[in-house]
């Protein structure tokens, strides 16, 4: 079955420091991969997506993610974190065989220290 | 343009009561999804509508949950005889028509926070 693992429940980084949020997926076919961000009381906003092609994808707000098939990973990175990046981040895999549903990881809560 | 809207934003109900949650998708989007976000369960798929096709109800947790979509636009998620474990944020998303073997981006609404006392 399809699954997504985000091993870090909470991460705290200092403002200006680099960030990497881990994501591993389990899916038998070519994955459609997504990172979403959710600020308190808000819905989910798409940061970036990977469908095919270049394994390094750029997203909004200065985020990028790298797809590594050999490691079944799709880690999210940002070179310099801003206080406004504090939020919860969700990795997801898109499953077309079952009506284009998204299967989400448990999420990683990012705290930013000033 | 307007995004996905949901109402109410918050709903408090008593155990055993029925509730209805509403979703207005982005105009022109033929696909509509309901997800549930709860502590301990994370984000779970509930149901998917695509055009006039039969909905995919595979994620509904029990027969107390149902959803309909009228006129291919607005959707209502109904929970009958609510239980405390139904307390969660219910998120709606919509996406544009699929033009082929491509997974279309889903745009999410702000959610409805349901509290069952």
Interface residues (C-beta under 8 A of the other chain):
Chain A: X32 X36 X41 X42 X43 X44 X45 X46 X49 X51 X90 X92 X94 X96 X98 X99 X100 X101 X102 X103 X104 X105 X106 X107
Chain B: X4 X31 X33 X35 X42 X43 X44 X45 X48 X50 X56 X58 X59 X91 X93 X95 X98 X101 X102 X103 X104 X105 X106 X107 X108 X109 X110 X111
